[in-house]
Amino acid sequence: MIWMPLFALIIGVIIAWWLPTPSKGVLGNYLSVAALAGMDTLIGGVRAALERSFDRVVFASGFAVNMITAAGLAYFGDQIGLDLFLAAVVVLGGRIFVNLSLIRRHLLSRVETNGGGEGSVPPAADPTGQ
């Protein structure tokens, strides 16, 4: 099921490439935060697929709800005069980095358990020197 999030990414890139979207002005903050929320959902979907817990309904609903919530938070912040989109950027950026680190660890553990070889992770050295 790892192909579903990657397929969504490819479709999103194609749509973004061909549709004229405003990237400046008032809508720029909303679109950038919504895109970041979409990337968070995409990377979370890859992580779930690697952990064999991917669910299409959870992925699709999370994608839509995360994007709408992030853009809504940015809109609400504009209405009250605060840069609340920064809160979404910090939270979503943190989640992206956590998910990427867990994906990396999962892939490294796969390499380690598959017999190692050229790309394997060496065992930790004994700190006592024995």
Buried (B, 14 or more C-beta within 10 A) or exposed (E): BBEBBEEBBEEBEEEEEEEEEEEEEEBEBBBBBBBBBBBBBBBBBBBBBBEEEBBEEBBBEBBEEBBEBBBBBBBEBBEEEEEBBBBBBEBBEEBBEBBEEBBEEEEEEEBBEEEEEEEEEEEEEEEEEE
